[in-house]
Amino acid sequence: MFARTSRLTLRPGWPEDAPALAVAIAHESVAFRLARLPWPYTLAHAEDWLRRPAEPRQHPLLIFAHDRGALPELVGGTGLHDAEDGLEIGYWLTPSAWGRGYATEAGRATVAMARHALGQRRLTAYHHADNPASGRVLRKLGFQETGTARRHSLARGAEVDSVTYVLTL
């Protein structure tokens, strides 16, 4: 799947994206906000992730901003993946892209793909409780808070208090 917004292009990652991916995501401030990202994150991790074959009900996309200069710049990732109760949306941005509205813009495109391309009627999401900015993004996308849970963070090596959400499409 691919999507284009006024400022962003969302597309699957390609092997040649590995160096840019490693630079964009290899920040402790990013890793500690995600569930499945190892820390420290290396170029080898990026190469391995980009080489993995696509799995059913897994739709990872990289986010490229084309409003920051002459060439598109990898600024984050988004996607849909299988969870216990349907598809779950996730996203991350490199710190230099925070506060520009990219997460909301990419989230809208991802929700539209779930609804129109995949025929989903419901999405779930969560964020670590110590990352309220992510909750603001989810609420802008129309998600409703459903409660709290403990979720594992690979980078932290521990269970983390998290806030859960649902969006009916």
DSSP file with accessible surface (Angstrom, degrees, kcal/mol):
  #  RESIDUE AA STRUCTURE BP1 BP2  ACC     N-H-->O    O-->H-N    N-H-->O    O-->H-N    TCO  KAPPA ALPHA  PHI   PSI    X-CA   Y-CA   Z-CA
    1    1 A M              0   0   71      0, 0.0     2,-0.3     0, 0.0   112,-0.0   0.000 360.0 360.0 360.0 148.5    0.0    0.0    0.0
    2    2 A F        -     0   0  129      9,-0.2     2,-0.3    59,-0.1     9,-0.2  -0.957 360.0-174.4-134.8 152.5    1.0    3.6   -0.7
    3    3 A A  E     -A   10   0A  20      7,-2.3     7,-3.2    -2,-0.3     2,-0.4  -0.993   7.1-160.9-146.7 149.6   -0.5    6.9    0.3
    4    4 A R  E     +A    9   0A 177     -2,-0.3     5,-0.2     5,-0.2     2,-0.2  -0.998  10.9 176.8-131.3 131.5    0.3   10.5   -0.5
    5    5 A T        -     0   0   31      3,-3.1   101,-0.0    -2,-0.4    -2,-0.0  -0.622  53.1 -83.5-116.4-174.2   -0.9   13.5    1.5
    6    6 A S  S    S+     0   0  106     -2,-0.2     3,-0.0     1,-0.2    99,-0.0   0.836 127.3  13.7 -63.7 -28.7   -0.1   17.2    0.9
    7    7 A R  S    S+     0   0   62      1,-0.1    59,-2.7    58,-0.0    60,-0.5   0.510 121.4  58.7-121.8  -9.0    3.3   16.9    2.8
    8    8 A L  E     - B   0  65A   0     57,-0.2    -3,-3.1    58,-0.1     2,-0.4  -0.915  50.5-157.3-130.7 152.9    3.9   13.1    3.1
    9    9 A T  E     -AB   4  64A  30     55,-2.5    55,-2.9    -2,-0.3     2,-0.5  -0.999  14.5-161.9-122.6 129.0    4.4    9.9    1.2
   10   10 A L  E     +AB   3  63A   0     -7,-3.2    -7,-2.3    -2,-0.4    53,-0.2  -0.957  26.9 146.5-110.2 126.0    3.7    6.6    3.0
   11   11 A R  E     - B   0  62A  29     51,-1.9    51,-3.7    -2,-0.5    -9,-0.2  -0.985  50.9 -82.5-152.4 162.0    5.2    3.5    1.4
   12   12 A P        -     0   0   40      0, 0.0     2,-0.2     0, 0.0    49,-0.2  -0.274  54.7-103.3 -61.7 153.6    6.7    0.2    2.2
   13   13 A G        -     0   0   21     47,-0.3     3,-0.0     2,-0.0     5,-0.0  -0.534  32.3-154.6 -79.0 147.4   10.3    0.2    3.2
   14   14 A W    >   -     0   0  103     -2,-0.2     3,-2.7     1,-0.1     4,-0.3  -0.856  30.5-107.2-117.8 155.4   12.9   -1.0    0.7
   15   15 A P  G >  S+     0   0   83      0, 0.0     3,-1.8     0, 0.0    35,-0.1   0.860 118.4  60.7 -52.5 -35.5   16.4   -2.4    1.4
   16   16 A E  G 3  S+     0   0  136      1,-0.3     4,-0.3     2,-0.1    31,-0.0   0.620  92.5  68.4 -71.0  -7.5   18.1    0.8    0.3
   17   17 A D  G <> S+     0   0   14     -3,-2.7     4,-2.9     1,-0.2    -1,-0.3   0.546  71.7  98.3 -82.0  -7.3   16.2    2.7    3.0
   18   18 A A  H <> S+     0   0    2     -3,-1.8     4,-2.8    -4,-0.3     5,-0.2   0.887  80.1  47.1 -54.6 -49.3   18.2    1.0    5.8
   19   19 A P  H  > S+     0   0   76      0, 0.0     4,-2.0     0, 0.0    -1,-0.2   0.942 116.3  44.4 -60.8 -43.4   20.7    3.7    6.4
   20   20 A A  H  > S+     0   0   48     -4,-0.3     4,-2.5     2,-0.2    -2,-0.2   0.892 113.5  51.7 -66.9 -37.9   18.0    6.5    6.6
   21   21 A L  H  X S+     0   0    4     -4,-2.9     4,-2.6     2,-0.2     5,-0.4   0.941 108.6  50.4 -62.6 -46.2   15.8    4.2    8.8
   22   22 A A  H  X S+     0   0   13     -4,-2.8     4,-1.7    -5,-0.2    -2,-0.2   0.913 113.3  45.8 -60.8 -41.0   18.6    3.6   11.2
   23   23 A V  H  < S+     0   0  109     -4,-2.0    -1,-0.2    -5,-0.2    -2,-0.2   0.922 115.3  46.9 -66.9 -42.4   19.4    7.3   11.5
   24   24 A A  H  < S+     0   0    6     -4,-2.5    -2,-0.2     1,-0.2    -1,-0.2   0.885 122.4  30.9 -69.7 -39.3   15.7    8.3   11.9
   25   25 A I  H  < S+     0   0    9     -4,-2.6     2,-2.7    -5,-0.2     6,-0.3   0.693  90.1  95.5 -97.6 -17.4   14.6    5.7   14.5
   26   26 A A     <  +     0   0   33     -4,-1.7     2,-0.4    -5,-0.4    -1,-0.2  -0.311  56.5 114.1 -80.8  63.6   17.8    5.1   16.5
   27   27 A H    >>  -     0   0   67     -2,-2.7     4,-2.8     1,-0.1     3,-1.3  -1.000  66.5-137.8-129.1 132.6   17.0    7.6   19.3
   28   28 A E  H 3> S+     0   0  107     -2,-0.4     4,-2.6     1,-0.3     5,-0.2   0.893 106.9  60.2 -55.7 -37.2   16.4    6.5   22.9
   29   29 A S  H 34 S+     0   0   45      1,-0.2    -1,-0.3     2,-0.2    -3,-0.1   0.764 112.0  39.1 -65.8 -23.1   13.5    9.0   23.0
   30   30 A V  H X4 S+     0   0    3     -3,-1.3     3,-1.8    -5,-0.2     4,-0.4   0.894 114.3  51.6 -85.9 -51.5   11.8    7.0   20.1
   31   31 A A  H >< S+     0   0    0     -4,-2.8     3,-1.4    -6,-0.3   124,-0.4   0.874 105.9  54.9 -56.3 -39.8   12.7    3.5   21.2
   32   32 A F  T 3< S+     0   0   58     -4,-2.6    -1,-0.3     1,-0.3    -3,-0.1   0.598 104.9  55.0 -75.0  -7.6   11.3    4.0   24.7
   33   33 A R  T <  S+     0   0   90     -3,-1.8    95,-0.4    -5,-0.2     2,-0.3   0.444 100.7  74.2 -97.7  -4.5    8.0    5.1   23.2
   34   34 A L    <   -     0   0   33     -3,-1.4   121,-0.4    -4,-0.4   120,-0.1  -0.758  68.7-142.6-112.6 160.3    7.6    1.9   21.1
   35   35 A A  S    S+     0   0   14     -2,-0.3   119,-3.0   118,-0.2   120,-0.1   0.896  93.3  28.2 -86.1 -44.4    6.7   -1.7   22.0
   36   36 A R  S    S+     0   0  143    117,-0.2    -1,-0.1   118,-0.1   117,-0.1   0.189  85.9 112.6-112.0  15.7    8.9   -3.8   19.7
   37   37 A L        -     0   0   15     -6,-0.3   118,-0.4    -7,-0.1    -3,-0.1  -0.800  59.1-135.7 -93.9 124.8   12.0   -1.8   19.0
   38   38 A P        -     0   0   35      0, 0.0   117,-0.2     0, 0.0    -2,-0.1  -0.400  26.9-109.8 -72.0 155.7   15.3   -3.0   20.4
   39   39 A W  S    S+     0   0   87    115,-0.2     2,-0.1     1,-0.2   -13,-0.0  -0.997 100.2  34.0-136.9 131.5   17.6   -0.6   22.0
   40   40 A P  S    S-     0   0   87      0, 0.0     2,-0.4     0, 0.0    -1,-0.2   0.575  89.2-152.8 -71.7 153.6   20.2    0.3   21.0
   41   41 A Y        -     0   0   22     -2,-0.1     2,-0.2   -19,-0.1    -2,-0.1  -0.837  16.3-171.6-101.0 131.2   19.0    0.2   17.3
   42   42 A T     >  -     0   0   62     -2,-0.4     4,-1.8     1,-0.1     3,-0.3  -0.693  40.9-102.6-119.6 171.2   21.6   -0.4   14.7
   43   43 A L  H  > S+     0   0   76      1,-0.2     4,-2.8    -2,-0.2     5,-0.2   0.886 121.8  58.6 -59.0 -37.3   21.9   -0.4   10.9
   44   44 A A  H  > S+     0   0   59      1,-0.2     4,-2.5     2,-0.2    -1,-0.2   0.887 103.5  51.8 -62.1 -38.2   21.9   -4.3   11.1
   45   45 A H  H  > S+     0   0   66     -3,-0.3     4,-2.6     2,-0.2    -1,-0.2   0.928 111.2  47.5 -61.7 -45.0   18.4   -4.1   12.8
   46   46 A A  H  X S+     0   0    0     -4,-1.8     4,-2.5     2,-0.2    -2,-0.2   0.929 112.5  48.6 -62.9 -45.0   17.2   -1.8   10.0
   47   47 A E  H  X S+     0   0   76     -4,-2.8     4,-1.3     1,-0.2    -1,-0.2   0.924 113.0  47.9 -61.8 -43.9   18.6   -4.1    7.3
   48   48 A D  H  X S+     0   0   87     -4,-2.5     4,-0.9    -5,-0.2     3,-0.3   0.926 112.0  48.8 -62.2 -46.5   17.0   -7.2    8.9
   49   49 A W  H >< S+     0   0   77     -4,-2.6     3,-0.7     1,-0.2    -2,-0.2   0.916 111.6  49.2 -62.2 -41.9   13.6   -5.5    9.3
   50   50 A L  H 3< S+     0   0   18     -4,-2.5    -1,-0.2     1,-0.2    -2,-0.2   0.743 108.9  53.6 -72.1 -22.2   13.5   -4.3    5.7
   51   51 A R  H 3< S+     0   0  161     -4,-1.3    -1,-0.2    -3,-0.3    -2,-0.2   0.643  82.5 110.4 -84.0 -17.2   14.5   -7.8    4.4
   52   52 A R  S << S-     0   0  124     -4,-0.9     3,-0.1    -3,-0.7     2,-0.0  -0.339  75.5-112.8 -61.7 138.4   11.7   -9.6    6.2
   53   53 A P        -     0   0  110      0, 0.0    -1,-0.1     0, 0.0     2,-0.1  -0.356  40.2 -92.8 -68.4 150.8    9.0  -11.0    3.9
   54   54 A A        -     0   0  101      1,-0.0     5,-0.1    -2,-0.0     3,-0.0  -0.374  40.4-148.4 -63.7 139.1    5.6   -9.4    4.2
   55   55 A E    >   -     0   0  106      3,-0.2     3,-1.5    -3,-0.1    -1,-0.0  -0.843  26.8 -95.5-107.1 148.6    3.2  -11.1    6.6
   56   56 A P  T 3  S+     0   0  116      0, 0.0    26,-0.2     0, 0.0     3,-0.1  -0.327 110.4  14.7 -59.6 142.4   -0.6  -11.2    6.3
   57   57 A R  T 3  S+     0   0   92      1,-0.2    25,-0.8    24,-0.1     2,-0.4   0.717 101.4 110.7  63.0  24.2   -2.3   -8.5    8.2
   58   58 A Q  E <   + C   0  81A  60     -3,-1.5    23,-0.2    23,-0.2    -3,-0.2  -0.992  37.6 172.0-124.8 122.1    0.9   -6.6    8.7
   59   59 A H  E     + C   0  80A  49     21,-3.5    21,-0.9    -2,-0.4     2,-0.3  -0.587   6.2 175.8-132.6  70.8    1.1   -3.3    6.8
   60   60 A P  E     - C   0  79A  62      0, 0.0     2,-0.4     0, 0.0   -47,-0.3  -0.570   6.1-178.3 -80.6 139.2    4.2   -1.4    7.8
   61   61 A L  E     - C   0  78A   7     17,-3.2    17,-2.8    -2,-0.3     2,-0.3  -0.989  21.9-133.5-135.1 144.4    4.9    1.9    6.0
   62   62 A L  E     -BC  11  77A   1    -51,-3.7   -51,-1.9    -2,-0.4     2,-0.5  -0.713  21.5-133.0 -92.3 150.8    7.7    4.4    6.2
   63   63 A I  E     -BC  10  76A   1     13,-3.0    12,-2.9    -2,-0.3    13,-1.3  -0.925  20.5-172.1-108.8 123.3    6.8    8.1    6.3
   64   64 A F  E     -BC   9  74A  18    -55,-2.9   -55,-2.5    -2,-0.5     2,-0.4  -0.962  12.9-147.0-116.1 126.4    8.7   10.5    3.9
   65   65 A A  E     -BC   8  73A   0      8,-2.8     8,-2.5    -2,-0.5   -57,-0.2  -0.773  14.3-177.7 -90.1 133.8    8.2   14.3    4.2
   66   66 A H  S    S+     0   0   43    -59,-2.7   -58,-0.1    -2,-0.4     3,-0.1   0.127  73.5  71.2-116.7  22.1    8.4   16.2    1.0
   67   67 A D  S    S+     0   0   72    -60,-0.5    -1,-0.1     1,-0.1     3,-0.1   0.280  82.3  72.9-112.6   9.2    8.0   19.6    2.5
   68   68 A R  S    S-     0   0   65      1,-0.2     2,-0.3    -3,-0.2    -1,-0.1   0.308 110.5 -42.9-107.4   6.5   11.4   19.8    4.2
   69   69 A G  S    S-     0   0   51     -3,-0.1    -1,-0.2     1,-0.1     4,-0.1  -0.979  82.1 -49.8 158.4-168.2   13.7   20.3    1.2
   70   70 A A  S    S+     0   0  107     -2,-0.3    -1,-0.1    -3,-0.1    -4,-0.0   0.863 116.7  43.9 -68.7 -36.6   14.4   19.2   -2.4
   71   71 A L  S    S-     0   0  141     -3,-0.1    -3,-0.1     1,-0.0    -6,-0.1  -0.848  96.0 -98.5-112.1 146.3   14.3   15.4   -1.7
   72   72 A P        -     0   0   78      0, 0.0     2,-0.4     0, 0.0    -6,-0.2  -0.323  39.7-149.2 -58.3 140.8   11.8   13.4    0.4
   73   73 A E  E     -C   65   0A  74     -8,-2.5    -8,-2.8    -4,-0.1     2,-0.5  -0.959  15.8-119.7-119.0 131.5   13.2   12.7    3.9
   74   74 A L  E     +C   64   0A  12     -2,-0.4   -10,-0.2   -10,-0.2     3,-0.1  -0.565  42.5 161.6 -69.2 117.9   12.4    9.7    6.0
   75   75 A V  E     -     0   0A   0    -12,-2.9    19,-2.8    -2,-0.5     2,-0.3   0.432  54.7 -42.0-118.9  -5.4   10.8   11.1    9.1
   76   76 A G  E     -CD  63  93A   0    -13,-1.3   -13,-3.0    17,-0.3     2,-0.3  -0.990  52.2 -98.8 172.4-163.8    9.0    8.1   10.6
   77   77 A G  E     +CD  62  92A   3     15,-2.1    15,-2.4    -2,-0.3     2,-0.3  -0.978  22.8 176.4-149.2 156.5    6.8    5.0   10.2
   78   78 A T  E     +CD  61  91A  10    -17,-2.8   -17,-3.2    -2,-0.3     2,-0.3  -0.917  15.0 139.9-148.0 173.1    3.2    4.0   10.6
   79   79 A G  E     -CD  60  90A   7     11,-1.6    11,-2.1    -2,-0.3     2,-0.4  -0.947  41.8-101.8 165.5 175.8    1.3    0.9    9.9
   80   80 A L  E     +CD  59  89A   4    -21,-0.9   -21,-3.5    -2,-0.3     2,-0.3  -0.971  35.2 176.9-122.9 138.1   -1.4   -1.6   10.8
   81   81 A H  E     -CD  58  88A  27      7,-2.1     7,-3.0    -2,-0.4   -23,-0.2  -0.983  36.9 -90.4-143.6 156.6   -0.7   -4.9   12.4
   82   82 A D  E     + D   0  87A  75    -25,-0.8     2,-0.3    -2,-0.3     5,-0.2  -0.404  47.7 173.6 -65.9 132.9   -2.6   -7.8   13.7
   83   83 A A  E >   - D   0  86A  26      3,-2.8     3,-1.5    -2,-0.1    -1,-0.0  -0.808  48.8 -87.4-130.6 176.1   -3.6   -7.6   17.4
   84   84 A E  T 3  S+     0   0  207      1,-0.3     3,-0.1    -2,-0.3    -2,-0.0   0.852 125.8  32.7 -54.7 -38.0   -5.7   -9.7   19.7
   85   85 A D  T 3  S-     0   0   88      1,-0.2     2,-0.3    -3,-0.0    -1,-0.3  -0.190 128.8 -67.4-118.7  42.0   -8.9   -7.8   18.8
   86   86 A G  E <  S-D   83   0A  22     -3,-1.5    -3,-2.8    37,-0.1     2,-0.3  -0.806  89.3 -12.6 116.2-154.5   -8.3   -6.8   15.2
   87   87 A L  E     -De  82 123A   1     35,-0.6    37,-2.1    -2,-0.3     2,-0.4  -0.681  57.5-156.3 -88.9 141.6   -5.9   -4.5   13.5
   88   88 A E  E     -De  81 124A  10     -7,-3.0    -7,-2.1    -2,-0.3     2,-0.3  -0.930   8.4-138.7-117.0 136.9   -3.9   -2.0   15.6
   89   89 A I  E     +D   80   0A   5     35,-2.4    37,-0.4    -2,-0.4     2,-0.3  -0.725  25.1 174.7 -92.7 144.8   -2.5    1.2   14.3
   90   90 A G  E     +D   79   0A  26    -11,-2.1   -11,-1.6    -2,-0.3     2,-0.3  -0.963   3.3 171.0-143.3 161.0    1.0    2.3   15.3
   91   91 A Y  E     -D   78   0A  35     -2,-0.3     2,-0.3   -13,-0.2   -13,-0.3  -0.983   9.2-173.7-163.9 159.5    3.3    5.2   14.4
   92   92 A W  E     -D   77   0A  36    -15,-2.4   -15,-2.1    -2,-0.3     2,-0.3  -0.974   7.5-157.8-154.1 155.2    6.6    6.9   15.3
   93   93 A L  E     -D   76   0A  17     -2,-0.3   -17,-0.3   -17,-0.2     5,-0.1  -0.987  28.4-108.8-133.3 148.7    8.5   10.0   14.2
   94   94 A T    >   -     0   0   10    -19,-2.8     3,-2.3    -2,-0.3     4,-0.4  -0.444  41.4-109.7 -69.0 146.5   12.1   11.0   14.4
   95   95 A P  G >  S+     0   0   36      0, 0.0     3,-1.6     0, 0.0    -1,-0.1   0.836 116.2  61.0 -54.0 -34.3   12.6   13.7   17.0
   96   96 A S  G 3  S+     0   0   65      1,-0.3   -21,-0.0   -72,-0.1    -2,-0.0   0.679 104.8  51.4 -68.5 -12.0   13.3   16.5   14.5
   97   97 A A  G X  S+     0   0    0     -3,-2.3     3,-1.1   -22,-0.2     5,-0.5   0.458  83.5 117.3-100.4  -3.0    9.9   15.9   13.0
   98   98 A W  T <  S+     0   0  103     -3,-1.6    -4,-0.0    -4,-0.4     0, 0.0  -0.318  72.7  23.0 -66.2 146.2    8.0   16.2   16.3
   99   99 A G  T 3  S+     0   0   89      1,-0.1    -1,-0.2    -2,-0.0    -3,-0.0   0.553  92.8 100.4  80.0  10.9    5.4   19.0   16.6
  100  100 A R  S <  S-     0   0  120     -3,-1.1    -2,-0.1     0, 0.0    -1,-0.1   0.383  94.7-110.0-107.3  -0.2    4.8   19.4   12.9
  101  101 A G  S  > S+     0   0   35     -4,-0.1     4,-2.3     3,-0.0     5,-0.2   0.524  80.4 126.9  84.4   6.1    1.5   17.5   12.6
  102  102 A Y  H  >  +     0   0    1     -5,-0.5     4,-3.1     1,-0.2     5,-0.3   0.887  68.6  54.5 -64.8 -39.1    3.1   14.7   10.6
  103  103 A A  H  > S+     0   0   12      1,-0.2     4,-2.5     2,-0.2    -1,-0.2   0.931 111.7  44.3 -63.5 -42.2    1.8   11.9   13.0
  104  104 A T  H  > S+     0   0    8      2,-0.2     4,-2.6     1,-0.2    -1,-0.2   0.929 115.0  48.5 -66.7 -43.5   -1.8   13.2   12.6
  105  105 A E  H  X S+     0   0   27     -4,-2.3     4,-1.7     2,-0.2    -2,-0.2   0.937 115.7  43.0 -63.1 -45.6   -1.5   13.5    8.9
  106  106 A A  H  X S+     0   0    1     -4,-3.1     4,-2.5     1,-0.2    -1,-0.2   0.892 112.3  55.3 -67.4 -38.0    0.1   10.1    8.5
  107  107 A G  H  X S+     0   0    0     -4,-2.5     4,-2.9    -5,-0.3     5,-0.2   0.908 105.2  51.7 -61.4 -42.3   -2.5    8.7   10.9
  108  108 A R  H  X S+     0   0  145     -4,-2.6     4,-2.3     1,-0.2    -1,-0.2   0.917 111.6  47.3 -60.5 -42.8   -5.4   10.0    8.8
  109  109 A A  H  X S+     0   0   14     -4,-1.7     4,-2.1     2,-0.2    -2,-0.2   0.902 112.6  49.2 -65.7 -39.1   -3.9    8.4    5.7
  110  110 A T  H  X S+     0   0    2     -4,-2.5     4,-2.3     2,-0.2    -2,-0.2   0.919 110.9  49.1 -67.7 -42.2   -3.4    5.1    7.6
  111  111 A V  H  X S+     0   0   11     -4,-2.9     4,-2.5     1,-0.2    -2,-0.2   0.922 110.0  52.5 -62.5 -41.4   -7.0    5.1    9.0
  112  112 A A  H  X>S+     0   0   37     -4,-2.3     4,-3.2    -5,-0.2     5,-0.6   0.906 108.9  49.8 -62.7 -39.3   -8.3    5.8    5.5
  113  113 A M  I  X>S+     0   0   19     -4,-2.1     5,-1.8     1,-0.2     4,-1.4   0.916 110.3  50.5 -64.2 -42.1   -6.3    2.8    4.1
  114  114 A A  I  <5S+     0   0    0     -4,-2.3     6,-2.9     3,-0.2    -2,-0.2   0.919 117.9  39.4 -60.6 -43.4   -7.7    0.6    6.9
  115  115 A R  I  <5S+     0   0   98     -4,-2.5     4,-0.4     4,-0.2    -2,-0.2   0.952 129.7  24.3 -71.7 -51.5  -11.2    1.7    6.1
  116  116 A H  I  <5S+     0   0  141     -4,-3.2    -3,-0.2    -5,-0.2    -2,-0.2   0.888 130.1  33.4 -90.9 -41.4  -11.2    1.8    2.3
  117  117 A A  I  <<S+     0   0   67     -4,-1.4    -3,-0.2    -5,-0.6    -4,-0.1   0.831 131.3  30.0 -85.7 -32.4   -8.4   -0.5    1.1
  118  118 A L  S   <S-     0   0   54     -5,-1.8    -3,-0.2    -4,-0.2    -2,-0.1   0.491  95.7-130.3-106.9  -7.6   -8.7   -3.2    3.8
  119  119 A G        +     0   0   50     -4,-0.4    -4,-0.2    -6,-0.3    -3,-0.1   0.753  45.0 166.8  66.7  26.2  -12.4   -2.9    4.7
  120  120 A Q        -     0   0   40     -6,-2.9    -1,-0.2    -7,-0.2     3,-0.1  -0.427  27.2-170.3 -74.7 148.4  -11.8   -2.6    8.4
  121  121 A R  S    S+     0   0  199      1,-0.3    48,-2.4    -2,-0.1     2,-0.3   0.456  72.1  28.6-111.9  -6.1  -14.7   -1.5   10.7
  122  122 A R  E     - F   0 168A 104     46,-0.3   -35,-0.6    -8,-0.1     2,-0.3  -0.982  58.7-170.1-157.4 139.4  -12.6   -1.1   13.8
  123  123 A L  E     -eF  87 167A   0     44,-2.4    44,-2.6    -2,-0.3     2,-0.3  -0.962   8.7-155.1-127.9 150.9   -9.1   -0.2   14.8
  124  124 A T  E     +eF  88 166A   8    -37,-2.1   -35,-2.4    -2,-0.3     2,-0.3  -0.795  16.2 169.4-117.0 164.4   -7.3   -0.4   18.2
  125  125 A A  E     - F   0 165A   4     40,-1.7    40,-2.6    -2,-0.3     2,-0.3  -0.971   9.3-172.3-160.9 166.1   -4.4    1.6   19.4
  126  126 A Y  E     - F   0 164A  33    -37,-0.4     2,-0.3    -2,-0.3    38,-0.2  -0.975   5.4-160.6-157.1 162.7   -2.4    2.3   22.6
  127  127 A H  E     - F   0 163A  13     36,-1.7    36,-2.9    -2,-0.3     2,-0.1  -0.982  36.9 -95.7-141.9 153.0    0.4    4.5   23.8
  128  128 A H  E >   - F   0 162A   1    -95,-0.4     3,-2.2    -2,-0.3    34,-0.3  -0.468  37.9-122.2 -64.7 140.4    2.6    4.4   26.8
  129  129 A A  T 3  S+     0   0   49     32,-3.0    33,-0.1     1,-0.3    -1,-0.1   0.790 111.1  60.5 -59.5 -26.3    1.2    6.5   29.6
  130  130 A D  T 3  S+     0   0   91     31,-0.4    -1,-0.3     1,-0.2     3,-0.1   0.263  94.5  68.7 -87.5  16.4    4.3    8.6   29.8
  131  131 A N    X>  +     0   0   19     -3,-2.2     3,-1.1     1,-0.1     4,-0.9  -0.573  54.7 161.5-127.8  66.7    3.8    9.6   26.1
  132  132 A P  H 3>  +     0   0   70      0, 0.0     4,-1.9     0, 0.0     5,-0.2   0.779  67.1  70.7 -63.5 -23.5    0.7   11.9   26.2
  133  133 A A  H 3> S+     0   0   45      1,-0.2     4,-1.8     2,-0.2     5,-0.1   0.894  95.8  53.7 -59.8 -37.1    1.5   13.5   22.8
  134  134 A S  H <> S+     0   0   15     -3,-1.1     4,-2.4     1,-0.2    -1,-0.2   0.890 105.1  53.9 -65.3 -35.9    0.6   10.2   21.2
  135  135 A G  H  X S+     0   0    0     -4,-0.9     4,-2.5     1,-0.2    -1,-0.2   0.891 104.9  54.1 -64.4 -37.5   -2.7   10.2   23.0
  136  136 A R  H  X S+     0   0  130     -4,-1.9     4,-2.1     2,-0.2    -1,-0.2   0.913 108.4  49.8 -63.4 -40.0   -3.4   13.7   21.5
  137  137 A V  H  X S+     0   0   17     -4,-1.8     4,-1.6     2,-0.2    -2,-0.2   0.952 110.5  49.5 -62.0 -48.6   -2.8   12.3   18.0
  138  138 A L  H  <>S+     0   0    0     -4,-2.4     5,-2.3     1,-0.2     4,-0.3   0.914 110.4  49.9 -60.2 -41.4   -5.1    9.4   18.6
  139  139 A R  H ><5S+     0   0  118     -4,-2.5     3,-1.5     1,-0.2    -1,-0.2   0.900 107.2  54.5 -66.1 -37.2   -7.9   11.6   19.9
  140  140 A K  H 3<5S+     0   0  130     -4,-2.1    -1,-0.2     1,-0.3    -2,-0.2   0.835 105.8  54.2 -62.0 -30.6   -7.5   13.9   16.8
  141  141 A L  T 3<5S-     0   0   21     -4,-1.6    -1,-0.3    -3,-0.2    -2,-0.2   0.496 126.8-102.6 -81.4  -5.2   -7.9   10.8   14.6
  142  142 A G  T < 5 +     0   0   31     -3,-1.5    26,-0.3    -4,-0.3    -3,-0.2   0.473  69.1 150.5  99.1   3.2  -11.2   10.1   16.4
  143  143 A F      < -     0   0    2     -5,-2.3     2,-0.4    -6,-0.2    -1,-0.3  -0.422  36.1-142.3 -69.2 146.3  -10.1    7.3   18.7
  144  144 A Q  E     -G  166   0A 132     22,-3.1    22,-2.0    -2,-0.1     2,-0.1  -0.928  19.2-115.1-111.2 133.7  -11.9    6.9   22.1
  145  145 A E  E     +G  165   0A 112     -2,-0.4    20,-0.3    20,-0.2     3,-0.1  -0.426  31.8 178.2 -66.6 135.4  -10.0    5.9   25.2
  146  146 A T  E     -     0   0A  85     18,-3.0     2,-0.3     1,-0.3    19,-0.2   0.508  49.9 -75.5-116.8 -11.5  -11.1    2.6   26.6
  147  147 A G  E     -G  164   0A  26     17,-1.1    17,-2.6     2,-0.0    -1,-0.3  -0.990  52.5 -64.4 152.9-157.9   -8.9    2.0   29.6
  148  148 A T  E     +G  163   0A 113     -2,-0.3     2,-0.3    15,-0.3    15,-0.2  -0.895  38.7 170.0-130.3 159.7   -5.4    1.2   30.7
  149  149 A A  E     -G  162   0A  38     13,-2.1    13,-2.8    -2,-0.3     2,-0.5  -0.963  37.3-106.2-157.0 166.4   -3.2   -1.9   30.4
  150  150 A R  E     -G  161   0A 138     -2,-0.3     2,-0.4    11,-0.2    11,-0.2  -0.915  40.4-175.8-100.2 126.2    0.4   -3.0   31.0
  151  151 A R  E     -G  160   0A  70      9,-2.6     9,-3.1    -2,-0.5     2,-0.2  -0.955  26.2-111.2-124.5 145.7    2.2   -3.5   27.7
  152  152 A H  E     -G  159   0A  88     -2,-0.4     2,-0.5     7,-0.2     7,-0.2  -0.507  21.7-160.5 -76.8 140.1    5.7   -4.8   27.1
  153  153 A S  E  >> -G  158   0A   0      5,-2.4     4,-1.6    -2,-0.2     5,-1.4  -0.979   4.2-162.4-118.3 113.4    8.5   -2.4   25.8
  154  154 A L  T  45S+     0   0   89   -119,-3.0  -115,-0.2    -2,-0.5    -1,-0.1   0.918  91.4  51.8 -61.3 -44.2   11.4   -4.3   24.3
  155  155 A A  T  45S+     0   0   15   -118,-0.4    -1,-0.2  -121,-0.4  -123,-0.1   0.888 116.7  39.1 -62.4 -37.8   13.7   -1.2   24.6
  156  156 A R  T  45S-     0   0   73   -125,-0.2    -1,-0.2     2,-0.2    -2,-0.2   0.665 100.0-137.5 -83.9 -19.7   12.9   -0.7   28.3
  157  157 A G  T  <5S+     0   0   56     -4,-1.6     2,-0.3     1,-0.2    -3,-0.2   0.839  70.2  82.4  66.1  34.2   12.9   -4.4   29.0
  158  158 A A  E   <S- G   0 153A  46     -5,-1.4    -5,-2.4    -7,-0.1     2,-0.3  -0.976  87.2 -87.5-158.2 165.2    9.8   -4.1   31.1
  159  159 A E  E     - G   0 152A  88     -2,-0.3     2,-0.4    -7,-0.2    -7,-0.2  -0.630  45.9-158.4 -77.0 142.1    6.0   -3.8   31.2
  160  160 A V  E     - G   0 151A  11     -9,-3.1    -9,-2.6    -2,-0.3     2,-0.1  -0.969  23.0-107.4-128.7 138.6    4.8   -0.2   30.9
  161  161 A D  E     - G   0 150A  95     -2,-0.4   -32,-3.0   -11,-0.2   -31,-0.4  -0.443  48.7-177.6 -61.2 132.1    1.6    1.5   31.9
  162  162 A S  E     -FG 128 149A   1    -13,-2.8   -13,-2.1   -34,-0.3     2,-0.4  -0.944  27.2-131.8-136.5 155.7   -0.3    2.2   28.7
  163  163 A V  E     -FG 127 148A  19    -36,-2.9   -36,-1.7    -2,-0.3     2,-0.3  -0.920  25.8-146.9-109.0 131.6   -3.6    3.8   27.6
  164  164 A T  E     -FG 126 147A  29    -17,-2.6   -18,-3.0    -2,-0.4   -17,-1.1  -0.725  16.5-176.9-105.3 152.3   -5.8    1.8   25.2
  165  165 A Y  E     -FG 125 145A   5    -40,-2.6   -40,-1.7    -2,-0.3     2,-0.3  -0.946  12.1-158.9-141.8 161.2   -8.1    3.2   22.5
  166  166 A V  E     -FG 124 144A  24    -22,-2.0   -22,-3.1    -2,-0.3     2,-0.4  -0.984   1.8-163.2-141.6 148.2  -10.6    2.1   19.9
  167  167 A L  E     -F  123   0A  16    -44,-2.6   -44,-2.4    -2,-0.3     2,-0.6  -0.988  10.4-150.9-131.9 121.3  -11.9    3.7   16.7
  168  168 A T  E      F  122   0A 113     -2,-0.4   -46,-0.3   -26,-0.3   -47,-0.1  -0.839 360.0 360.0 -91.0 125.3  -15.1    2.5   15.0
  169  169 A L              0   0   44    -48,-2.4    -2,-0.0    -2,-0.6   -58,-0.0  -0.648 360.0 360.0 -93.5 360.0  -14.9    3.1   11.2
